[in-house]
Amino acid sequence: MSEYIPPLQDPLNGHAGRVIAVVNQKGGVGKTTTTINLATALSAVGRRVLVIDLDPQGNASTGFGIDRKERTCSSYEILMGQAPLRQAIIDTKIPNLHVVPSTVDLVGAELELIDAANRAFRLKDSITALKELLHNSDQAYDYFLIDCPPALSLLTVNAMVAATSILVPLQCEFFALEGLSELLRTIRRVHKSLNPELDIEGIVLTMYDRRNNLSDQVAEDVREFMGDKVFDTIIPRNVRVSEAPSHGKPALLYDHRCAGSRAYMQLASEMLRRERAVHAA
């Protein structure tokens, strides 16, 4: 890899196989951007990361420079039971980071799965099978990051059932808490009925504009509502981060010095520190 990524402090020796679903039912909140750049930051400290693109728009796949012609096996085939997860994995230009791409075929997956047995467990079963296959090998993944569609659909439920935790990107806007309340109700229902191990990884505030008093007020309200579940790191609005996907690169490769890239590196470092604190407790 020719591009340089500055090293992050590495406070934890990994927790193999953590599955984190990046979820928000609203579009345009930085969900895919967070998935792409958090995955890149984690890989920069030597973690092996598999990004699973579960959004029919396929923006996470595009953001890693994966051409649509390369997506011959995708998350659609995985959910439909037509291929094992390993068959859909595509290398990226970033060491330690791989992607299971998405195609528009996912749009029809919900209808096709409506009467299928264990339809909410399709992704979980595929990830479990891959973990067993790679167990104790140098190919095992430390993290699975699932980029979900902007809807509380069967695709999102599959991600929540497969996940050990949920990461919620939350835009600093007026209706942020209203949307968050609805999402939390869905998480509680999935936790109660389908995945009792599901937890909230954290809330990451995105698109923060220091010139806008509303951003400060929203951040304050979310912290009051969610407490220490809110990450200290805040992702600012940043033009370079917005430009990066059009070049098929994460922002950390497109411009690692920009404010957005630095923020995502700080987010990864904070997430690792939190993990170490949990395991030390």
Summary of the structure (lengths in Angstrom):
residues: 281
radius of gyration: 17.6
end to end distance: 37.6
largest distance: 51.1
contacts: 933
relative contact order: 0.19
helix: 48%
strand: 16%
